[in-house]
Amino acid sequence: MRIFINGKPSDVEEMTVSGLRSGLGPGQCVVLNGFSAADDVMLKDGDTVMIFDRDHCPSISEYDALLSARDPPGMHDKIRTAKVGIAGLGGLGSAVASMLVRSGIEDVVMADMDDVDITNLNRQIYY
């Protein structure tokens, strides 16, 4: 059967997640179709498996493949190419901007007419 391991097609024999995990070293994480899975789950044709080291930051392509695995086909491309504008970067706007970038949106335009002041720093996560 053909599955995708870290975004690359791979032909493997029928096996469970634990069978795949047994060939890995300690500290390896296995994510099946964007979610954690029990070891007894059978792999199916077309499954997407991400394998990464807990102590290692994934590369940009690995991270992109991991985000894509959670969404329907093509959804992550739509998210990544979206353009978002945020007016007002107080308590809500600054938190929303951070979450949008973490979700994969690459083009975020932010505007705030207020001045940075000691009295409003408690509401912002940027300073």
A tleap script that builds the chain and sets N, CA, C and O, in Angstrom:
source leaprc.protein.ff14SB
mol = sequence {
  NMET ARG ILE PHE ILE ASN GLY LYS PRO SER
  ASP VAL GLU GLU MET THR VAL SER GLY LEU
  ARG SER GLY LEU GLY PRO GLY GLN CYS VAL
  VAL LEU ASN GLY PHE SER ALA ALA ASP ASP
  VAL MET LEU LYS ASP GLY ASP THR VAL MET
  ILE PHE ASP ARG ASP HIE CYS PRO SER ILE
  SER GLU TYR ASP ALA LEU LEU SER ALA ARG
  ASP PRO PRO GLY MET HIE ASP LYS ILE ARG
  THR ALA LYS VAL GLY ILE ALA GLY LEU GLY
  GLY LEU GLY SER ALA VAL ALA SER MET LEU
  VAL ARG SER GLY ILE GLU ASP VAL VAL MET
  ALA ASP MET ASP ASP VAL ASP ILE THR ASN
  LEU ASN ARG GLN ILE TYR CTYR
}
set mol.1.N position { 0.851 -1.177 0.000 }
set mol.1.CA position { 0.000 0.000 0.000 }
set mol.1.C position { 0.890 1.233 0.000 }
set mol.1.O position { 2.052 1.176 0.405 }
set mol.2.N position { 0.339 2.334 -0.453 }
set mol.2.CA position { 1.092 3.583 -0.534 }
set mol.2.C position { 0.571 4.561 0.516 }
set mol.2.O position { -0.616 4.886 0.555 }
set mol.3.N position { 1.486 5.019 1.361 }
set mol.3.CA position { 1.169 6.058 2.345 }
set mol.3.C position { 2.156 7.198 2.133 }
set mol.3.O position { 3.127 7.062 1.389 }
set mol.4.N position { 1.903 8.306 2.785 }
set mol.4.CA position { 2.805 9.453 2.688 }
set mol.4.C position { 3.477 9.642 4.038 }
set mol.4.O position { 2.810 9.861 5.049 }
set mol.5.N position { 4.801 9.557 4.045 }
set mol.5.CA position { 5.582 9.744 5.268 }
set mol.5.C position { 6.341 11.041 5.147 }
set mol.5.O position { 7.181 11.197 4.260 }
set mol.6.N position { 6.050 11.976 6.037 }
set mol.6.CA position { 6.642 13.316 6.010 }
set mol.6.C position { 6.473 13.976 4.650 }
set mol.6.O position { 7.376 14.648 4.154 }
set mol.7.N position { 5.282 13.771 4.047 }
set mol.7.CA position { 4.953 14.427 2.787 }
set mol.7.C position { 5.455 13.719 1.539 }
set mol.7.O position { 5.198 14.184 0.428 }
set mol.8.N position { 6.168 12.600 1.694 }
set mol.8.CA position { 6.722 11.887 0.542 }
set mol.8.C position { 6.040 10.524 0.414 }
set mol.8.O position { 5.852 9.836 1.417 }
set mol.9.N position { 5.665 10.123 -0.817 }
set mol.9.CA position { 5.022 8.819 -0.988 }
set mol.9.C position { 5.966 7.678 -0.646 }
set mol.9.O position { 7.157 7.727 -0.954 }
set mol.10.N position { 5.420 6.651 -0.007 }
set mol.10.CA position { 6.218 5.498 0.400 }
set mol.10.C position { 5.357 4.246 0.307 }
set mol.10.O position { 4.222 4.235 0.784 }
set mol.11.N position { 5.892 3.191 -0.305 }
set mol.11.CA position { 5.180 1.909 -0.389 }
set mol.11.C position { 5.591 1.056 0.808 }
set mol.11.O position { 6.775 0.792 1.021 }
set mol.12.N position { 4.592 0.627 1.586 }
set mol.12.CA position { 4.860 -0.181 2.773 }
set mol.12.C position { 3.922 -1.373 2.795 }
set mol.12.O position { 2.895 -1.384 2.117 }
set mol.13.N position { 4.288 -2.386 3.588 }
set mol.13.CA position { 3.417 -3.538 3.820 }
set mol.13.C position { 2.304 -3.118 4.771 }
set mol.13.O position { 2.414 -2.090 5.438 }
set mol.14.N position { 1.252 -3.890 4.836 }
set mol.14.CA position { 0.160 -3.598 5.763 }
set mol.14.C position { 0.693 -3.658 7.194 }
set mol.14.O position { 1.331 -4.635 7.586 }
set mol.15.N position { 0.428 -2.620 7.959 }
set mol.15.CA position { 0.917 -2.577 9.339 }
set mol.15.C position { 0.108 -1.612 10.183 }
set mol.15.O position { -0.705 -0.841 9.673 }
set mol.16.N position { 0.349 -1.672 11.491 }
set mol.16.CA position { -0.286 -0.762 12.434 }
set mol.16.C position { 0.677 0.392 12.724 }
set mol.16.O position { 1.831 0.384 12.295 }
set mol.17.N position { 0.175 1.376 13.459 }
set mol.17.CA position { 1.022 2.498 13.869 }
set mol.17.C position { 2.179 1.990 14.730 }
set mol.17.O position { 3.299 2.490 14.623 }
set mol.18.N position { 1.909 0.993 15.587 }
set mol.18.CA position { 2.985 0.461 16.434 }
set mol.18.C position { 4.053 -0.236 15.593 }
set mol.18.O position { 5.235 -0.182 15.931 }
set mol.19.N position { 3.645 -0.895 14.491 }
set mol.19.CA position { 4.615 -1.514 13.600 }
set mol.19.C position { 5.506 -0.488 12.951 }
set mol.19.O position { 6.701 -0.724 12.770 }
set mol.20.N position { 4.942 0.648 12.598 }
set mol.20.CA position { 5.741 1.734 12.031 }
set mol.20.C position { 6.646 2.337 13.098 }
set mol.20.O position { 7.806 2.656 12.837 }
set mol.21.N position { 6.100 2.489 14.306 }
set mol.21.CA position { 6.857 3.098 15.398 }
set mol.21.C position { 8.018 2.212 15.857 }
set mol.21.O position { 9.023 2.722 16.353 }
set mol.22.N position { 7.891 0.897 15.696 }
set mol.22.CA position { 8.929 -0.014 16.194 }
set mol.22.C position { 10.260 0.173 15.473 }
set mol.22.O position { 11.312 -0.128 16.036 }
set mol.23.N position { 10.228 0.662 14.250 }
set mol.23.CA position { 11.469 0.888 13.514 }
set mol.23.C position { 12.115 2.228 13.798 }
set mol.23.O position { 13.140 2.563 13.206 }
set mol.24.N position { 11.526 2.996 14.697 }
set mol.24.CA position { 12.040 4.333 15.009 }
set mol.24.C position { 12.797 4.311 16.325 }
set mol.24.O position { 12.607 3.423 17.156 }
set mol.25.N position { 13.642 5.287 16.496 }
set mol.25.CA position { 14.374 5.410 17.752 }
set mol.25.C position { 13.505 6.010 18.839 }
set mol.25.O position { 12.375 6.421 18.575 }
set mol.26.N position { 14.023 6.065 20.067 }
set mol.26.CA position { 13.260 6.673 21.164 }
set mol.26.C position { 13.091 8.173 20.940 }
set mol.26.O position { 13.944 8.814 20.326 }
set mol.27.N position { 12.009 8.719 21.430 }
set mol.27.CA position { 11.771 10.157 21.321 }
set mol.27.C position { 11.132 10.573 20.009 }
set mol.27.O position { 11.016 11.767 19.733 }
set mol.28.N position { 10.713 9.611 19.193 }
set mol.28.CA position { 10.070 9.929 17.922 }
set mol.28.C position { 8.559 10.040 18.112 }
set mol.28.O position { 7.957 9.226 18.811 }
set mol.29.N position { 7.954 11.039 17.494 }
set mol.29.CA position { 6.505 11.208 17.522 }
set mol.29.C position { 5.948 10.770 16.176 }
set mol.29.O position { 6.553 11.026 15.135 }
set mol.30.N position { 4.802 10.115 16.197 }
set mol.30.CA position { 4.116 9.703 14.979 }
set mol.30.C position { 2.736 10.354 14.993 }
set mol.30.O position { 1.968 10.178 15.939 }
set mol.31.N position { 2.425 11.107 13.936 }
set mol.31.CA position { 1.130 11.764 13.793 }
set mol.31.C position { 0.472 11.184 12.547 }
set mol.31.O position { 1.035 11.241 11.454 }
set mol.32.N position { -0.718 10.628 12.718 }
set mol.32.CA position { -1.441 9.982 11.624 }
set mol.32.C position { -2.588 10.867 11.172 }
set mol.32.O position { -3.490 11.170 11.953 }
set mol.33.N position { -2.556 11.281 9.914 }
set mol.33.CA position { -3.604 12.129 9.324 }
set mol.33.C position { -3.891 13.370 10.172 }
set mol.33.O position { -5.038 13.794 10.311 }
set mol.34.N position { -2.831 13.938 10.730 }
set mol.34.CA position { -2.954 15.186 11.482 }
set mol.34.C position { -3.301 15.033 12.949 }
set mol.34.O position { -3.394 16.031 13.663 }
set mol.35.N position { -3.496 13.812 13.418 }
set mol.35.CA position { -3.894 13.598 14.797 }
set mol.35.C position { -3.091 12.464 15.416 }
set mol.35.O position { -2.587 11.597 14.702 }
set mol.36.N position { -2.971 12.465 16.716 }
set mol.36.CA position { -2.319 11.336 17.375 }
set mol.36.C position { -3.239 10.125 17.264 }
set mol.36.O position { -4.463 10.259 17.259 }
set mol.37.N position { -2.635 8.945 17.177 }
set mol.37.CA position { -3.425 7.723 17.012 }
set mol.37.C position { -2.902 6.658 17.956 }
set mol.37.O position { -1.720 6.636 18.300 }
set mol.38.N position { -3.803 5.776 18.370 }
set mol.38.CA position { -3.399 4.652 19.209 }
set mol.38.C position { -2.511 3.719 18.391 }
set mol.38.O position { -2.596 3.678 17.164 }
set mol.39.N position { -1.655 2.970 19.093 }
set mol.39.CA position { -0.708 2.084 18.415 }
set mol.39.C position { -1.383 0.969 17.630 }
set mol.39.O position { -0.789 0.438 16.692 }
set mol.40.N position { -2.627 0.596 17.993 }
set mol.40.CA position { -3.275 -0.525 17.314 }
set mol.40.C position { -4.050 -0.126 16.057 }
set mol.40.O position { -4.701 -0.973 15.445 }
set mol.41.N position { -3.993 1.143 15.665 }
set mol.41.CA position { -4.695 1.605 14.468 }
set mol.41.C position { -3.969 1.093 13.225 }
set mol.41.O position { -2.753 1.236 13.099 }
set mol.42.N position { -4.734 0.495 12.310 }
set mol.42.CA position { -4.163 -0.011 11.057 }
set mol.42.C position { -3.960 1.152 10.084 }
set mol.42.O position { -4.829 2.011 9.934 }
set mol.43.N position { -2.817 1.163 9.436 }
set mol.43.CA position { -2.567 2.146 8.387 }
set mol.43.C position { -3.354 1.743 7.150 }
set mol.43.O position { -3.476 0.557 6.844 }
set mol.44.N position { -3.896 2.744 6.431 }
set mol.44.CA position { -4.666 2.488 5.223 }
set mol.44.C position { -3.998 3.180 4.044 }
set mol.44.O position { -3.217 4.115 4.215 }
set mol.45.N position { -4.315 2.711 2.864 }
set mol.45.CA position { -3.781 3.308 1.652 }
set mol.45.C position { -4.140 4.796 1.606 }
set mol.45.O position { -5.297 5.165 1.807 }
set mol.46.N position { -3.157 5.638 1.345 }
set mol.46.CA position { -3.378 7.079 1.256 }
set mol.46.C position { -3.211 7.826 2.565 }
set mol.46.O position { -3.316 9.052 2.581 }
set mol.47.N position { -2.953 7.123 3.674 }
set mol.47.CA position { -2.753 7.798 4.959 }
set mol.47.C position { -1.534 8.713 4.906 }
set mol.47.O position { -0.576 8.463 4.175 }
set mol.48.N position { -1.597 9.773 5.698 }
set mol.48.CA position { -0.483 10.701 5.834 }
set mol.48.C position { 0.103 10.532 7.224 }
set mol.48.O position { -0.589 10.709 8.227 }
set mol.49.N position { 1.379 10.187 7.278 }
set mol.49.CA position { 2.065 9.949 8.549 }
set mol.49.C position { 3.208 10.946 8.664 }
set mol.49.O position { 4.023 11.089 7.753 }
set mol.50.N position { 3.251 11.625 9.792 }
set mol.50.CA position { 4.362 12.534 10.079 }
set mol.50.C position { 5.180 11.930 11.209 }
set mol.50.O position { 4.636 11.547 12.245 }
set mol.51.N position { 6.472 11.848 11.006 }
set mol.51.CA position { 7.381 11.329 12.022 }
set mol.51.C position { 8.391 12.422 12.315 }
set mol.51.O position { 9.061 12.919 11.410 }
set mol.52.N position { 8.498 12.791 13.568 }
set mol.52.CA position { 9.491 13.800 13.923 }
set mol.52.C position { 10.008 13.552 15.326 }
set mol.52.O position { 9.368 12.896 16.147 }
set mol.53.N position { 11.176 14.094 15.571 }
set mol.53.CA position { 11.857 13.950 16.852 }
set mol.53.C position { 11.321 15.008 17.804 }
set mol.53.O position { 11.232 16.180 17.438 }
set mol.54.N position { 10.967 14.619 19.000 }
set mol.54.CA position { 10.430 15.569 19.981 }
set mol.54.C position { 11.417 16.670 20.329 }
set mol.54.O position { 11.011 17.777 20.682 }
set mol.55.N position { 12.698 16.383 20.235 }
set mol.55.CA position { 13.718 17.366 20.614 }
set mol.55.C position { 14.242 18.162 19.427 }
set mol.55.O position { 15.222 18.894 19.561 }
set mol.56.N position { 13.605 18.029 18.274 }
set mol.56.CA position { 14.084 18.684 17.061 }
set mol.56.C position { 12.948 19.500 16.452 }
set mol.56.O position { 11.826 19.007 16.330 }
set mol.57.N position { 13.227 20.724 16.076 }
set mol.57.CA position { 12.233 21.563 15.420 }
set mol.57.C position { 12.071 21.095 13.971 }
set mol.57.O position { 13.066 20.996 13.253 }
set mol.58.N position { 10.850 20.806 13.524 }
set mol.58.CA position { 10.676 20.323 12.152 }
set mol.58.C position { 11.056 21.392 11.136 }
set mol.58.O position { 10.971 22.588 11.414 }
set mol.59.N position { 11.477 20.948 9.954 }
set mol.59.CA position { 11.811 21.886 8.880 }
set mol.59.C position { 10.525 22.554 8.399 }
set mol.59.O position { 9.428 22.135 8.766 }
set mol.60.N position { 10.661 23.576 7.592 }
set mol.60.CA position { 9.484 24.287 7.087 }
set mol.60.C position { 8.613 23.351 6.261 }
set mol.60.O position { 7.388 23.390 6.377 }
set mol.61.N position { 9.223 22.510 5.429 }
set mol.61.CA position { 8.425 21.584 4.605 }
set mol.61.C position { 7.728 20.535 5.474 }
set mol.61.O position { 6.587 20.168 5.195 }
set mol.62.N position { 8.397 20.050 6.525 }
set mol.62.CA position { 7.764 19.091 7.427 }
set mol.62.C position { 6.608 19.742 8.187 }
set mol.62.O position { 5.546 19.140 8.348 }
set mol.63.N position { 6.818 20.962 8.649 }
set mol.63.CA position { 5.782 21.686 9.369 }
set mol.63.C position { 4.582 21.950 8.461 }
set mol.63.O position { 3.432 21.819 8.880 }
set mol.64.N position { 4.866 22.326 7.208 }
set mol.64.CA position { 3.812 22.575 6.239 }
set mol.64.C position { 3.011 21.302 5.975 }
set mol.64.O position { 1.784 21.346 5.896 }
set mol.65.N position { 3.698 20.177 5.840 }
set mol.65.CA position { 3.012 18.900 5.623 }
set mol.65.C position { 2.176 18.517 6.839 }
set mol.65.O position { 1.091 17.956 6.685 }
set mol.66.N position { 2.657 18.808 8.035 }
set mol.66.CA position { 1.912 18.505 9.255 }
set mol.66.C position { 0.636 19.337 9.342 }
set mol.66.O position { -0.418 18.820 9.714 }
set mol.67.N position { 0.725 20.620 9.002 }
set mol.67.CA position { -0.472 21.459 8.997 }
set mol.67.C position { -1.455 21.013 7.922 }
set mol.67.O position { -2.665 21.026 8.145 }
set mol.68.N position { -0.949 20.621 6.764 }
set mol.68.CA position { -1.817 20.180 5.664 }
set mol.68.C position { -2.550 18.896 6.002 }
set mol.68.O position { -3.664 18.679 5.523 }
set mol.69.N position { -1.949 18.041 6.815 }
set mol.69.CA position { -2.558 16.752 7.139 }
set mol.69.C position { -3.842 16.910 7.948 }
set mol.69.O position { -4.695 16.024 7.911 }
set mol.70.N position { -4.001 18.003 8.670 }
set mol.70.CA position { -5.179 18.191 9.525 }
set mol.70.C position { -6.381 18.711 8.763 }
set mol.70.O position { -7.515 18.566 9.219 }
set mol.71.N position { -6.147 19.317 7.604 }
set mol.71.CA position { -7.218 19.978 6.869 }
set mol.71.C position { -7.634 19.172 5.653 }
set mol.71.O position { -6.882 18.310 5.197 }
set mol.72.N position { -8.832 19.440 5.115 }
set mol.72.CA position { -9.226 18.801 3.858 }
set mol.72.C position { -8.232 19.186 2.743 }
set mol.72.O position { -7.555 20.208 2.852 }
set mol.73.N position { -8.143 18.385 1.686 }
set mol.73.CA position { -7.190 18.689 0.606 }
set mol.73.C position { -7.369 20.107 0.067 }
set mol.73.O position { -8.486 20.530 -0.230 }
set mol.74.N position { -6.274 20.825 -0.055 }
set mol.74.CA position { -6.282 22.180 -0.601 }
set mol.74.C position { -6.583 23.270 0.408 }
set mol.74.O position { -6.361 24.445 0.117 }
set mol.75.N position { -7.081 22.921 1.583 }
set mol.75.CA position { -7.461 23.936 2.563 }
set mol.75.C position { -6.250 24.708 3.082 }
set mol.75.O position { -6.303 25.930 3.222 }
set mol.76.N position { -5.160 23.995 3.367 }
set mol.76.CA position { -3.991 24.699 3.899 }
set mol.76.C position { -3.414 25.670 2.872 }
set mol.76.O position { -2.900 26.725 3.244 }
set mol.77.N position { -3.493 25.327 1.584 }
set mol.77.CA position { -3.035 26.262 0.553 }
set mol.77.C position { -3.880 27.534 0.564 }
set mol.77.O position { -3.351 28.631 0.387 }
set mol.78.N position { -5.180 27.391 0.769 }
set mol.78.CA position { -6.050 28.566 0.858 }
set mol.78.C position { -5.709 29.404 2.082 }
set mol.78.O position { -5.675 30.632 2.012 }
set mol.79.N position { -5.459 28.737 3.198 }
set mol.79.CA position { -5.110 29.456 4.424 }
set mol.79.C position { -3.780 30.180 4.245 }
set mol.79.O position { -3.657 31.354 4.596 }
set mol.80.N position { -2.788 29.486 3.702 }
set mol.80.CA position { -1.452 30.064 3.552 }
set mol.80.C position { -1.461 31.271 2.614 }
set mol.80.O position { -0.719 32.226 2.844 }
set mol.81.N position { -2.288 31.249 1.559 }
set mol.81.CA position { -2.287 32.334 0.584 }
set mol.81.C position { -3.296 33.428 0.909 }
set mol.81.O position { -3.413 34.397 0.159 }
set mol.82.N position { -4.024 33.292 2.010 }
set mol.82.CA position { -5.008 34.312 2.392 }
set mol.82.C position { -4.301 35.608 2.794 }
set mol.82.O position { -3.167 35.594 3.273 }
set mol.83.N position { -4.992 36.718 2.589 }
set mol.83.CA position { -4.502 38.029 3.023 }
set mol.83.C position { -5.503 38.566 4.042 }
set mol.83.O position { -6.701 38.639 3.766 }
set mol.84.N position { -5.010 38.939 5.217 }
set mol.84.CA position { -5.888 39.369 6.304 }
set mol.84.C position { -5.433 40.734 6.800 }
set mol.84.O position { -4.238 40.970 6.972 }
set mol.85.N position { -6.382 41.628 7.029 }
set mol.85.CA position { -6.098 42.932 7.611 }
set mol.85.C position { -6.733 43.035 8.987 }
set mol.85.O position { -7.873 42.618 9.187 }
set mol.86.N position { -5.988 43.594 9.934 }
set mol.86.CA position { -6.493 43.760 11.297 }
set mol.86.C position { -6.384 45.233 11.662 }
set mol.86.O position { -5.299 45.812 11.628 }
set mol.87.N position { -7.509 45.830 12.009 }
set mol.87.CA position { -7.532 47.225 12.440 }
set mol.87.C position { -7.698 47.234 13.952 }
set mol.87.O position { -8.726 46.809 14.480 }
set mol.88.N position { -6.678 47.721 14.639 }
set mol.88.CA position { -6.700 47.774 16.091 }
set mol.88.C position { -5.942 46.610 16.684 }
set mol.88.O position { -6.321 45.453 16.508 }
set mol.89.N position { -4.869 46.920 17.388 }
set mol.89.CA position { -4.007 45.873 17.924 }
set mol.89.C position { -3.943 45.908 19.443 }
set mol.89.O position { -2.886 45.699 20.040 }
set mol.90.N position { -5.078 46.174 20.051 }
set mol.90.CA position { -5.147 46.134 21.505 }
set mol.90.C position { -5.184 44.700 21.985 }
set mol.90.O position { -4.556 43.825 21.387 }
set mol.91.N position { -5.911 44.452 23.054 }
set mol.91.CA position { -5.961 43.118 23.639 }
set mol.91.C position { -6.479 42.067 22.682 }
set mol.91.O position { -5.895 40.987 22.590 }
set mol.92.N position { -7.555 42.347 21.967 }
set mol.92.CA position { -8.131 41.364 21.046 }
set mol.92.C position { -7.348 41.289 19.737 }
set mol.92.O position { -7.013 40.195 19.283 }
set mol.93.N position { -7.054 42.427 19.129 }
set mol.93.CA position { -6.370 42.444 17.832 }
set mol.93.C position { -4.985 41.823 17.871 }
set mol.93.O position { -4.597 41.126 16.934 }
set mol.94.N position { -4.232 42.064 18.939 }
set mol.94.CA position { -2.883 41.492 19.019 }
set mol.94.C position { -2.941 39.978 19.194 }
set mol.94.O position { -2.114 39.260 18.632 }
set mol.95.N position { -3.907 39.485 19.967 }
set mol.95.CA position { -4.046 38.031 20.141 }
set mol.95.C position { -4.505 37.374 18.838 }
set mol.95.O position { -4.017 36.301 18.483 }
set mol.96.N position { -5.437 38.009 18.124 }
set mol.96.CA position { -5.929 37.467 16.850 }
set mol.96.C position { -4.804 37.421 15.824 }
set mol.96.O position { -4.675 36.436 15.097 }
set mol.97.N position { -3.983 38.474 15.752 }
set mol.97.CA position { -2.875 38.501 14.795 }
set mol.97.C position { -1.912 37.351 15.053 }
set mol.97.O position { -1.467 36.687 14.118 }
set mol.98.N position { -1.596 37.122 16.300 }
set mol.98.CA position { -0.697 36.029 16.652 }
set mol.98.C position { -1.279 34.684 16.253 }
set mol.98.O position { -0.566 33.842 15.707 }
set mol.99.N position { -2.566 34.465 16.517 }
set mol.99.CA position { -3.199 33.189 16.181 }
set mol.99.C position { -3.300 32.972 14.669 }
set mol.99.O position { -3.152 31.845 14.196 }
set mol.100.N position { -3.550 34.031 13.916 }
set mol.100.CA position { -3.631 33.901 12.462 }
set mol.100.C position { -2.285 33.483 11.875 }
set mol.100.O position { -2.229 32.631 10.988 }
set mol.101.N position { -1.216 34.075 12.363 }
set mol.101.CA position { 0.115 33.711 11.870 }
set mol.101.C position { 0.453 32.283 12.275 }
set mol.101.O position { 1.030 31.542 11.480 }
set mol.102.N position { 0.113 31.889 13.476 }
set mol.102.CA position { 0.373 30.507 13.921 }
set mol.102.C position { -0.417 29.483 13.119 }
set mol.102.O position { 0.022 28.344 12.961 }
set mol.103.N position { -1.579 29.882 12.610 }
set mol.103.CA position { -2.384 28.954 11.812 }
set mol.103.C position { -1.839 28.795 10.400 }
set mol.103.O position { -2.276 27.902 9.675 }
set mol.104.N position { -0.896 29.639 9.993 }
set mol.104.CA position { -0.261 29.477 8.694 }
set mol.104.C position { -0.484 30.613 7.718 }
set mol.104.O position { 0.055 30.573 6.613 }
set mol.105.N position { -1.252 31.619 8.077 }
set mol.105.CA position { -1.463 32.751 7.176 }
set mol.105.C position { -0.170 33.554 7.098 }
set mol.105.O position { 0.384 33.967 8.117 }
set mol.106.N position { 0.300 33.768 5.870 }
set mol.106.CA position { 1.600 34.419 5.686 }
set mol.106.C position { 1.507 35.920 5.448 }
set mol.106.O position { 2.501 36.626 5.619 }
set mol.107.N position { 0.343 36.424 5.060 }
set mol.107.CA position { 0.219 37.842 4.716 }
set mol.107.C position { -0.800 38.508 5.644 }
set mol.107.O position { -2.005 38.450 5.397 }
set mol.108.N position { -0.309 39.137 6.706 }
set mol.108.CA position { -1.170 39.810 7.679 }
set mol.108.C position { -0.766 41.278 7.737 }
set mol.108.O position { 0.388 41.601 8.019 }
set mol.109.N position { -1.722 42.164 7.469 }
set mol.109.CA position { -1.494 43.608 7.545 }
set mol.109.C position { -2.145 44.096 8.827 }
set mol.109.O position { -3.329 43.856 9.063 }
set mol.110.N position { -1.360 44.790 9.661 }
set mol.110.CA position { -1.867 45.249 10.952 }
set mol.110.C position { -1.769 46.774 11.027 }
set mol.110.O position { -0.766 47.362 10.622 }
set mol.111.N position { -2.815 47.398 11.547 }
set mol.111.CA position { -2.827 48.854 11.692 }
set mol.111.C position { -3.452 49.213 13.036 }
set mol.111.O position { -4.452 48.630 13.453 }
set mol.112.N position { -2.842 50.181 13.695 }
set mol.112.CA position { -3.377 50.679 14.959 }
set mol.112.C position { -2.973 52.144 15.069 }
set mol.112.O position { -1.793 52.475 14.953 }
set mol.113.N position { -3.936 53.009 15.289 }
set mol.113.CA position { -3.667 54.446 15.351 }
set mol.113.C position { -3.256 54.908 16.745 }
set mol.113.O position { -2.883 56.067 16.929 }
set mol.114.N position { -3.321 54.012 17.728 }
set mol.114.CA position { -2.983 54.377 19.096 }
set mol.114.C position { -1.460 54.411 19.267 }
set mol.114.O position { -0.729 53.748 18.531 }
set mol.115.N position { -1.001 55.181 20.232 }
set mol.115.CA position { 0.419 55.221 20.567 }
set mol.115.C position { 0.707 54.180 21.646 }
set mol.115.O position { -0.126 53.907 22.510 }
set mol.116.N position { 1.907 53.609 21.573 }
set mol.116.CA position { 2.329 52.693 22.633 }
set mol.116.C position { 2.547 53.528 23.888 }
set mol.116.O position { 3.289 54.511 23.869 }
set mol.117.N position { 1.905 53.137 24.963 }
set mol.117.CA position { 1.967 53.896 26.202 }
set mol.117.C position { 2.010 52.913 27.366 }
set mol.117.O position { 1.469 51.811 27.273 }
set mol.118.N position { 2.633 53.300 28.429 }
set mol.118.CA position { 2.756 52.442 29.608 }
set mol.118.C position { 1.387 52.038 30.153 }
set mol.118.O position { 1.259 50.984 30.776 }
set mol.119.N position { 0.368 52.859 29.926 }
set mol.119.CA position { -0.956 52.566 30.473 }
set mol.119.C position { -1.713 51.500 29.683 }
set mol.119.O position { -2.694 50.952 30.186 }
set mol.120.N position { -1.276 51.190 28.448 }
set mol.120.CA position { -2.006 50.168 27.691 }
set mol.120.C position { -1.166 48.931 27.374 }
set mol.120.O position { -1.598 48.080 26.597 }
set mol.121.N position { 0.009 48.819 27.955 }
set mol.121.CA position { 0.855 47.652 27.694 }
set mol.121.C position { 0.278 46.354 28.275 }
set mol.121.O position { 0.546 45.267 27.762 }
set mol.122.N position { -0.505 46.473 29.330 }
set mol.122.CA position { -1.065 45.268 29.943 }
set mol.122.C position { -2.052 44.543 29.032 }
set mol.122.O position { -2.350 43.373 29.268 }
set mol.123.N position { -2.564 45.207 28.003 }
set mol.123.CA position { -3.531 44.585 27.098 }
set mol.123.C position { -2.897 44.057 25.815 }
set mol.123.O position { -3.590 43.458 24.993 }
set mol.124.N position { -1.610 44.262 25.628 }
set mol.124.CA position { -0.977 43.872 24.364 }
set mol.124.C position { 0.059 42.797 24.599 }
set mol.124.O position { 0.757 42.792 25.614 }
set mol.125.N position { 0.149 41.889 23.649 }
set mol.125.CA position { 1.118 40.807 23.803 }
set mol.125.C position { 2.406 41.073 23.035 }
set mol.125.O position { 3.324 40.255 23.091 }
set mol.126.N position { 2.502 42.176 22.329 }
set mol.126.CA position { 3.692 42.453 21.528 }
set mol.126.C position { 4.815 43.083 22.322 }
set mol.126.O position { 5.983 42.867 21.997 }
set mol.127.N position { 4.509 43.852 23.348 }
set mol.127.CA position { 5.547 44.639 24.035 }
set mol.127.C position { 5.865 44.067 25.382 }
set mol.127.O position { 6.714 44.603 26.095 }
savepdb mol mol.pdb
quit
